[in-house]
């Protein structure tokens, strides 16, 4: 048993995937979490890429999007804390991998615009 655990840990370290409580690429998602908690529409908007912000097909106001997001997060994660989330970044496809209490829950595409990471999905 002890050798199996050791082998798994070595394999994980060789693959290079480790969950971190904060990485540079997780900032936009962390801003979303904070915006939902403090009811900040500007912080919420700032978390998204220009492509998402300027999407003409989206008819819902940003205030309604924030409320909708709050409901979805409450339903999915309950009364979460920012520390309940950890992250990985897959550079090849620019994907932020989000874990909630150790379980992988969301994969989100992100882009870097003006030296800041932004979510490229809504």
MMTF fields as JSON, N, C-alpha, C and O atoms, coordinates in Angstrom:
{
  "mmtfVersion": "1.0.0",
  "mmtfProducer": "UNKNOWN",
  "numBonds": 487,
  "numAtoms": 488,
  "numGroups": 122,
  "numChains": 1,
  "numModels": 1,
  "chainsPerModel": [1],
  "groupsPerChain": [122],
  "chainIdList": ["A"],
  "bondAtomList": [4, 2, 8, 6, 12, 10, 16, 14, 20, 18, 24, 22, 28, 26, 32, 30, 36, 34, 40, 38, 44, 42, 48, 46, 52, 50, 56, 54, 60, 58, 64, 62, 68, 66, 72, 70, 76, 74, 80, 78, 84, 82, 88, 86, 92, 90, 96, 94, 100, 98, 104, 102, 108, 106, 112, 110, 116, 114, 120, 118, 124, 122, 128, 126, 132, 130, 136, 134, 140, 138, 144, 142, 148, 146, 152, 150, 156, 154, 160, 158, 164, 162, 168, 166, 172, 170, 176, 174, 180, 178, 184, 182, 188, 186, 192, 190, 196, 194, 200, 198, 204, 202, 208, 206, 212, 210, 216, 214, 220, 218, 224, 222, 228, 226, 232, 230, 236, 234, 240, 238, 244, 242, 248, 246, 252, 250, 256, 254, 260, 258, 264, 262, 268, 266, 272, 270, 276, 274, 280, 278, 284, 282, 288, 286, 292, 290, 296, 294, 300, 298, 304, 302, 308, 306, 312, 310, 316, 314, 320, 318, 324, 322, 328, 326, 332, 330, 336, 334, 340, 338, 344, 342, 348, 346, 352, 350, 356, 354, 360, 358, 364, 362, 368, 366, 372, 370, 376, 374, 380, 378, 384, 382, 388, 386, 392, 390, 396, 394, 400, 398, 404, 402, 408, 406, 412, 410, 416, 414, 420, 418, 424, 422, 428, 426, 432, 430, 436, 434, 440, 438, 444, 442, 448, 446, 452, 450, 456, 454, 460, 458, 464, 462, 468, 466, 472, 470, 476, 474, 480, 478, 484, 482],
  "bondOrderList": [1, 1, 1, 1, 1, 1, 1, 1, 1, 1, 1, 1, 1, 1, 1, 1, 1, 1, 1, 1, 1, 1, 1, 1, 1, 1, 1, 1, 1, 1, 1, 1, 1, 1, 1, 1, 1, 1, 1, 1, 1, 1, 1, 1, 1, 1, 1, 1, 1, 1, 1, 1, 1, 1, 1, 1, 1, 1, 1, 1, 1, 1, 1, 1, 1, 1, 1, 1, 1, 1, 1, 1, 1, 1, 1, 1, 1, 1, 1, 1, 1, 1, 1, 1, 1, 1, 1, 1, 1, 1, 1, 1, 1, 1, 1, 1, 1, 1, 1, 1, 1, 1, 1, 1, 1, 1, 1, 1, 1, 1, 1, 1, 1, 1, 1, 1, 1, 1, 1, 1, 1],
  "groupList": [{"groupName": "UNK", "atomNameList": ["N", "CA", "C", "O"], "elementList": ["N", "C", "C", "O"], "formalChargeList": [0, 0, 0, 0], "bondAtomList": [1, 0, 2, 1, 3, 2], "bondOrderList": [1, 1, 2], "singleLetterCode": "X", "chemCompType": "L-PEPTIDE LINKING"}],
  "groupTypeList": [0, 0, 0, 0, 0, 0, 0, 0, 0, 0, 0, 0, 0, 0, 0, 0, 0, 0, 0, 0, 0, 0, 0, 0, 0, 0, 0, 0, 0, 0, 0, 0, 0, 0, 0, 0, 0, 0, 0, 0, 0, 0, 0, 0, 0, 0, 0, 0, 0, 0, 0, 0, 0, 0, 0, 0, 0, 0, 0, 0, 0, 0, 0, 0, 0, 0, 0, 0, 0, 0, 0, 0, 0, 0, 0, 0, 0, 0, 0, 0, 0, 0, 0, 0, 0, 0, 0, 0, 0, 0, 0, 0, 0, 0, 0, 0, 0, 0, 0, 0, 0, 0, 0, 0, 0, 0, 0, 0, 0, 0, 0, 0, 0, 0, 0, 0, 0, 0, 0, 0, 0, 0],
  "groupIdList": [1, 2, 3, 4, 5, 6, 7, 8, 9, 10, 11, 12, 13, 14, 15, 16, 17, 18, 19, 20, 21, 22, 23, 24, 25, 26, 27, 28, 29, 30, 31, 32, 33, 34, 35, 36, 37, 38, 39, 40, 41, 42, 43, 44, 45, 46, 47, 48, 49, 50, 51, 52, 53, 54, 55, 56, 57, 58, 59, 60, 61, 62, 63, 64, 65, 66, 67, 68, 69, 70, 71, 72, 73, 74, 75, 76, 77, 78, 79, 80, 81, 82, 83, 84, 85, 86, 87, 88, 89, 90, 91, 92, 93, 94, 95, 96, 97, 98, 99, 100, 101, 102, 103, 104, 105, 106, 107, 108, 109, 110, 111, 112, 113, 114, 115, 116, 117, 118, 119, 120, 121, 122],
  "secStructList": [7, 2, 2, 2, 2, 2, 2, 2, 2, 2, 2, 2, 2, 2, 2, 6, 7, 7, 7, 5, 1, 7, 7, 4, 4, 4, 2, 2, 2, 2, 2, 2, 2, 2, 2, 2, 2, 2, 6, 7, 2, 2, 2, 2, 2, 2, 6, 5, 7, 2, 2, 2, 2, 6, 7, 6, 6, 7, 7, 1, 7, 2, 2, 2, 2, 2, 2, 2, 2, 2, 2, 2, 2, 2, 2, 2, 2, 1, 1, 7, 7, 4, 4, 4, 3, 3, 3, 3, 3, 3, 6, 6, 6, 6, 3, 3, 3, 3, 3, 3, 6, 6, 3, 3, 3, 3, 3, 3, 3, 3, 3, 3, 3, 6, 6, 3, 3, 3, 3, 7, 7, 7],
  "xCoordList": [0.829, 0.0, 0.873, 0.627, 1.877, 2.747, 3.457, 3.65, 3.849, 4.527, 3.577, 3.993, 2.322, 1.334, 1.136, 1.101, 1.009, 0.847, 2.075, 1.949, 3.249, 4.491, 4.547, 4.93, 4.171, 4.185, 3.207, 3.519, 2.051, 1.062, 1.588, 1.442, 2.201, 2.749, 3.868, 3.961, 4.711, 5.78, 5.187, 5.647, 4.177, 3.53, 2.914, 3.057, 2.238, 1.63, 2.699, 2.515, 3.811, 4.871, 5.515, 5.926, 5.613, 6.187, 5.27, 5.742, 3.971, 3.018, 3.018, 2.832, 3.223, 3.32, 2.024, 1.981, 0.966, -0.3, -0.412, -0.462, -0.45, -0.647, -1.656, -1.666, -2.489, -3.475, -2.823, -2.069, -3.11, -2.571, -3.729, -4.77, -3.545, -4.608, -4.736, -5.799, -3.68, -3.747, -2.646, -1.495, -3.014, -2.045, -2.416, -3.54, -1.506, -1.756, -3.023, -3.803, -3.222, -4.344, -5.685, -6.735, -5.672, -6.931, -7.538, -8.66, -6.819, -7.295, -8.686, -9.501, -9.0, -10.343, -11.45, -12.511, -11.215, -12.221, -12.355, -13.463, -11.235, -11.28, -12.01, -12.719, -11.839, -12.567, -14.072, -14.871, -14.456, -15.872, -16.42, -17.479, -15.694, -16.136, -16.33, -17.329, -15.363, -15.438, -16.584, -17.321, -16.737, -17.816, -19.186, -20.076, -19.351, -20.617, -20.865, -21.998, -19.808, -19.925, -20.226, -21.038, -19.571, -19.704, -20.626, -20.771, -21.248, -22.196, -21.551, -22.06, -20.422, -19.682, -19.793, -19.094, -20.67, -20.826, -19.539, -19.144, -18.859, -17.615, -16.541, -15.876, -16.365, -15.38, -15.797, -14.957, -17.081, -17.624, -17.31, -16.8, -17.611, -17.369, -15.885, -15.507, -15.048, -13.601, -12.984, -11.877, -13.678, -13.158, -13.249, -12.634, -14.013, -14.264, -13.455, -13.044, -13.241, -12.499, -13.326, -14.543, -12.646, -13.301, -14.352, -15.427, -14.042, -14.985, -16.307, -17.374, -16.251, -17.465, -18.184, -19.406, -17.434, -18.032, -18.761, -19.826, -18.19, -18.763, -19.723, -20.139, -20.075, -20.972, -22.355, -23.068, -22.72, -23.995, -25.183, -26.323, -24.928, -26.008, -26.56, -27.716, -25.743, -26.164, -27.074, -26.653, -28.3, -29.293, -29.432, -29.99, -28.933, -29.08, -28.121, -26.96, -28.593, -27.738, -26.68, -26.834, -25.621, -24.563, -25.068, -24.616, -25.984, -26.572, -27.324, -27.227, -28.077, -28.812, -27.858, -28.102, -26.779, -25.783, -25.157, -24.943, -24.864, -24.301, -25.286, -24.893, -26.536, -27.564, -27.719, -27.839, -27.717, -27.827, -26.631, -26.79, -25.433, -24.227, -24.262, -23.865, -24.734, -24.834, -25.742, -25.419, -26.881, -27.804, -27.185, -27.327, -26.498, -25.869, -24.766, -24.652, -23.955, -22.873, -23.423, -22.9, -24.473, -25.09, -25.635, -25.47, -26.285, -26.845, -25.753, -25.897, -24.682, -23.624, -22.654, -22.223, -22.307, -21.256, -21.723, -20.943, -22.969, -23.457, -22.765, -22.451, -22.536, -21.878, -20.367, -19.74, -19.793, -18.386, -17.485, -17.91, -16.238, -15.166, -14.19, -14.093, -13.474, -12.492, -11.445, -10.92, -11.141, -10.13, -10.618, -9.829, -11.899, -12.424, -11.983, -12.13, -11.443, -11.09, -9.573, -8.816, -9.149, -7.751, -7.737, -8.769, -6.538, -6.472, -5.27, -4.257, -5.428, -4.345, -4.519, -5.608, -3.448, -3.522, -2.953, -1.837, -3.715, -3.246, -2.863, -3.713, -1.578, -1.056, -1.416, -1.741, -1.361, -1.584, -2.909, -2.975, -3.973, -5.288, -5.813, -6.998, -4.931, -5.26, -6.523, -7.469, -6.507, -7.67, -7.36, -6.37, -8.215, -8.121, -8.944, -10.138, -8.305, -8.985, -9.271, -8.36, -10.531, -10.961, -11.437, -12.248, -10.908, -11.28, -12.033, -11.672, -13.071, -13.803, -13.642, -14.084, -13.006, -12.719, -12.049, -12.377, -11.102, -10.288, -10.838, -10.128, -12.073, -12.66, -12.734, -13.187, -12.281, -12.333, -13.796, -14.59, -14.142, -15.533, -15.76, -16.807, -14.804, -15.013, -13.716, -12.626, -13.85, -12.755, -13.216, -14.286, -12.405, -12.795, -11.674, -10.524, -12.006, -10.987, -10.674, -11.569, -9.402, -8.984, -8.037, -7.391, -7.973, -7.073, -6.355, -6.829, -5.207, -4.477, -4.677, -4.336, -5.236, -5.479, -4.877, -5.147, -4.07, -3.436, -2.765, -2.926, -2.023, -1.243, -2.086, -1.556, -3.392, -4.259, -4.996, -5.417, -5.15, -5.925, -7.407, -7.838, -8.186, -9.632, -10.334, -9.793, -11.531, -12.331, -12.876, -13.348, -12.806, -13.263, -14.518, -14.709, -15.36, -16.634, -17.584, -17.153, -18.867, -19.861, -20.989, -21.939],
  "yCoordList": [-1.199, 0.0, 1.263, 2.203, 1.264, 2.435, 2.692, 3.842, 1.611, 1.77, 2.299, 3.061, 1.907, 2.384, 3.893, 4.612, 4.367, 5.793, 6.552, 7.599, 6.035, 6.67, 6.727, 7.75, 5.649, 5.608, 6.633, 7.298, 6.752, 7.724, 9.143, 9.962, 9.447, 10.778, 11.112, 12.237, 10.127, 10.332, 10.576, 11.461, 9.805, 9.976, 11.358, 12.006, 11.813, 13.143, 14.211, 15.148, 14.089, 15.093, 15.07, 16.116, 13.895, 13.804, 14.431, 15.07, 14.254, 14.827, 16.343, 17.039, 16.856, 18.293, 18.988, 20.218, 18.248, 18.857, 18.914, 17.884, 20.109, 20.285, 21.397, 22.398, 21.2, 22.217, 23.27, 22.946, 24.512, 25.627, 26.463, 26.564, 27.061, 27.901, 29.213, 29.835, 29.639, 30.818, 30.712, 30.409, 30.962, 31.087, 32.346, 32.837, 32.853, 34.075, 33.954, 34.902, 32.799, 32.592, 32.458, 32.557, 32.235, 32.081, 33.416, 33.446, 34.51, 35.813, 36.184, 36.663, 35.986, 36.378, 35.56, 36.099, 34.28, 33.471, 33.894, 33.963, 34.174, 34.653, 35.989, 36.251, 36.833, 38.1, 37.874, 38.608, 36.857, 36.505, 36.105, 36.577, 35.231, 34.794, 35.984, 36.076, 36.887, 38.068, 38.985, 39.491, 39.199, 40.058, 39.522, 40.295, 38.212, 37.617, 37.835, 38.065, 37.761, 37.937, 39.391, 39.647, 40.35, 41.758, 42.556, 43.768, 41.882, 42.512, 43.633, 44.753, 43.316, 44.303, 44.011, 43.146, 44.733, 44.576, 44.957, 44.23, 46.074, 46.413, 45.325, 45.021, 44.745, 43.668, 42.442, 41.761, 42.169, 41.048, 41.236, 40.321, 42.411, 42.699, 42.599, 42.022, 43.157, 43.186, 41.798, 41.651, 40.79, 39.425, 38.749, 37.706, 39.339, 38.707, 39.352, 40.509, 38.575, 39.058, 40.097, 40.188, 40.857, 41.871, 41.208, 41.767, 40.031, 39.308, 39.052, 39.209, 38.668, 38.389, 39.7, 39.79, 40.691, 41.979, 42.629, 43.221, 42.518, 43.182, 42.303, 42.685, 41.146, 40.22, 40.855, 41.086, 41.129, 41.786, 40.819, 41.26, 39.526, 38.545, 38.428, 38.048, 38.75, 38.647, 39.817, 40.972, 39.524, 40.566, 40.867, 41.9, 39.98, 40.16, 41.253, 41.291, 42.122, 43.176, 42.555, 41.426, 43.294, 42.784, 42.6, 41.693, 43.433, 43.273, 41.943, 41.228, 41.621, 40.354, 39.161, 38.105, 39.335, 38.264, 37.978, 36.822, 39.049, 38.88, 38.123, 37.191, 38.507, 37.831, 36.372, 35.484, 36.137, 34.769, 33.935, 32.797, 34.513, 33.818, 33.512, 32.428, 34.462, 34.26, 33.065, 32.229, 33.0, 31.883, 30.549, 29.564, 30.521, 29.274, 28.83, 27.646, 29.782, 29.435, 28.976, 28.035, 29.634, 29.242, 27.819, 27.017, 27.524, 26.192, 25.126, 24.031, 25.456, 24.467, 24.323, 23.215, 25.46, 25.438, 25.812, 25.726, 26.221, 26.618, 27.896, 28.776, 27.983, 29.165, 28.945, 28.619, 29.123, 28.853, 29.933, 31.061, 29.555, 30.492, 30.493, 29.506, 31.587, 31.656, 30.556, 30.06, 30.178, 29.149, 27.736, 26.793, 27.571, 26.253, 25.858, 24.703, 26.819, 26.586, 26.5, 27.249, 25.575, 25.476, 25.376, 25.158, 25.543, 25.73, 25.04, 24.774, 24.762, 24.337, 25.121, 25.611, 25.234, 25.888, 24.953, 24.455, 24.714, 23.933, 24.921, 25.483, 25.107, 26.12, 25.837, 26.761, 24.578, 24.217, 24.691, 25.141, 24.594, 25.039, 26.216, 26.544, 26.845, 28.03, 27.812, 28.599, 26.718, 26.325, 26.394, 25.831, 27.09, 27.13, 25.975, 25.866, 25.119, 23.981, 24.376, 24.749, 24.294, 24.754, 23.56, 22.75, 23.481, 22.438, 23.073, 24.15, 22.401, 22.839, 21.757, 20.621, 22.136, 21.209, 19.933, 18.821, 20.133, 19.029, 18.281, 17.453, 18.535, 17.843, 18.775, 19.914, 18.278, 19.077, 19.335, 18.402, 20.612, 20.951, 21.739, 21.598, 22.556, 23.446, 23.568, 23.611, 23.624, 24.001, 25.237, 25.236, 26.297, 27.549, 28.055, 28.136, 28.402, 29.005, 30.422, 31.167, 30.777, 32.117, 32.682, 31.942, 33.997, 34.691, 35.791, 36.263, 36.187, 37.291, 38.526, 38.533, 39.574, 40.837, 41.958, 42.07, 42.772, 43.89, 43.434, 44.056, 42.353, 41.786, 41.255, 41.026, 41.055, 40.484, 39.289, 39.302, 38.259, 37.098, 37.411, 38.07, 36.921, 37.138, 35.831, 35.025, 35.634, 34.486, 34.718, 35.808, 33.689, 33.821, 32.992, 32.402, 32.959, 32.23, 32.892, 33.451, 32.827, 33.326, 32.35, 32.58],
  "zCoordList": [0.0, 0.0, 0.0, -0.756, 0.846, 0.944, -0.377, -0.771, -1.064, -2.347, -3.419, -4.292, -3.361, -4.312, -4.166, -5.164, -2.946, -2.694, -3.181, -3.816, -2.889, -3.333, -4.855, -5.421, -5.519, -6.98, -7.567, -8.555, -6.968, -7.447, -7.283, -8.19, -6.137, -5.904, -6.892, -7.383, -7.173, -8.151, -9.536, -10.258, -9.911, -11.206, -11.334, -12.371, -10.303, -10.33, -10.496, -11.273, -9.782, -9.896, -11.271, -11.773, -11.895, -13.237, -14.275, -15.215, -14.114, -15.048, -14.936, -15.934, -13.742, -13.557, -13.218, -13.198, -12.95, -12.58, -11.072, -10.4, -10.554, -9.129, -8.922, -9.638, -7.942, -7.615, -6.737, -5.819, -7.016, -6.24, -5.722, -6.371, -4.553, -4.003, -4.766, -4.747, -5.432, -6.292, -7.341, -7.027, -8.569, -9.653, -10.429, -10.319, -11.187, -11.949, -12.801, -12.895, -13.415, -14.326, -13.6, -14.235, -12.29, -11.556, -11.132, -10.628, -11.325, -10.858, -11.377, -10.589, -12.668, -13.107, -12.439, -12.126, -12.222, -11.538, -10.08, -9.548, -9.44, -8.054, -7.97, -6.998, -8.984, -9.022, -9.166, -8.585, -9.941, -10.062, -8.699, -8.285, -8.003, -6.675, -5.745, -5.032, -5.763, -4.907, -5.336, -4.49, -6.634, -7.142, -6.726, -6.373, -6.767, -6.347, -4.856, -4.434, -4.072, -2.607, -2.235, -1.346, -2.917, -2.508, -3.43, -3.266, -4.397, -5.304, -6.123, -6.171, -6.767, -7.549, -9.045, -9.573, -9.71, -11.159, -11.898, -12.81, -11.546, -12.268, -12.161, -13.151, -10.993, -10.834, -11.636, -12.224, -11.655, -12.427, -13.908, -14.556, -14.443, -15.87, -16.196, -17.215, -15.337, -15.558, -15.659, -16.177, -15.175, -15.175, -16.54, -16.76, -17.455, -18.746, -19.867, -19.778, -20.917, -22.09, -22.847, -22.688, -23.654, -24.488, -25.381, -25.601, -25.888, -26.764, -26.042, -26.637, -24.794, -24.02, -23.682, -23.796, -23.276, -22.886, -24.059, -23.881, -25.255, -26.428, -27.228, -28.322, -26.703, -27.397, -27.58, -26.604, -28.806, -29.11, -28.992, -28.85, -29.049, -28.97, -27.547, -27.355, -26.566, -25.168, -24.825, -24.876, -24.48, -24.206, -22.701, -22.33, -21.845, -20.401, -19.9, -20.309, -19.035, -18.48, -17.571, -17.106, -17.325, -16.448, -15.023, -14.323, -14.588, -13.259, -13.173, -12.175, -14.232, -14.27, -14.385, -13.801, -15.135, -15.241, -13.878, -13.514, -13.123, -11.78, -10.89, -10.188, -10.912, -10.109, -10.525, -9.68, -11.822, -12.329, -11.873, -11.431, -11.986, -11.538, -10.053, -9.626, -9.269, -7.82, -7.509, -6.665, -8.205, -7.99, -8.366, -7.643, -9.5, -9.962, -9.004, -8.687, -8.547, -7.627, -6.285, -5.689, -5.806, -4.539, -4.629, -3.711, -5.747, -5.957, -6.037, -5.492, -6.712, -6.944, -5.768, -5.449, -5.116, -4.103, -2.698, -1.749, -2.551, -1.232, -0.763, -1.565, 0.533, 1.108, 1.046, 2.054, -0.134, -0.375, 0.213, 0.46, 0.427, 0.778, -0.395, -1.124, -0.577, -1.662, -1.516, -2.514, -0.288, -0.03, -0.344, -0.296, -0.664, -1.043, -2.451, -2.849, -3.203, -4.598, -4.777, -4.16, -5.632, -6.051, -7.576, -8.211, -8.148, -9.595, -10.227, -9.58, -11.515, -12.402, -13.695, -13.992, -14.455, -15.753, -16.805, -16.659, -17.866, -19.006, -20.103, -20.793, -20.236, -21.159, -22.615, -23.361, -23.025, -24.428, -24.988, -26.132, -24.188, -24.653, -23.831, -23.894, -23.066, -22.261, -21.43, -21.476, -20.67, -19.896, -18.402, -17.935, -17.664, -16.21, -15.663, -15.943, -14.886, -14.266, -12.825, -12.085, -12.428, -11.109, -10.288, -10.736, -9.078, -8.128, -6.97, -6.495, -6.525, -5.345, -4.285, -4.455, -3.204, -2.098, -2.611, -2.196, -3.526, -4.019, -5.216, -5.787, -5.621, -6.762, -7.963, -7.85, -9.119, -10.334, -10.69, -10.803, -10.866, -11.12, -12.406, -13.038, -12.798, -13.949, -14.745, -14.175, -16.056, -16.946, -17.699, -18.307, -17.659, -18.306, -19.199, -18.767, -20.464, -21.32, -20.837, -20.437, -20.881, -20.48, -21.536, -22.278, -21.583, -22.508, -21.741, -20.708, -22.265, -21.663, -22.531, -23.714, -21.923, -22.609, -21.767, -20.571, -22.402, -21.695, -20.392, -19.342, -20.487, -19.379, -18.221, -17.134, -18.433, -17.411, -17.981, -19.138, -17.166, -17.571, -17.441, -16.495, -18.417, -18.433, -18.812, -19.569, -18.286, -18.664, -20.072, -20.395, -20.897, -22.285, -22.511, -23.574, -21.502, -21.561, -20.575, -19.567, -20.867, -19.919, -19.819, -19.07]
}
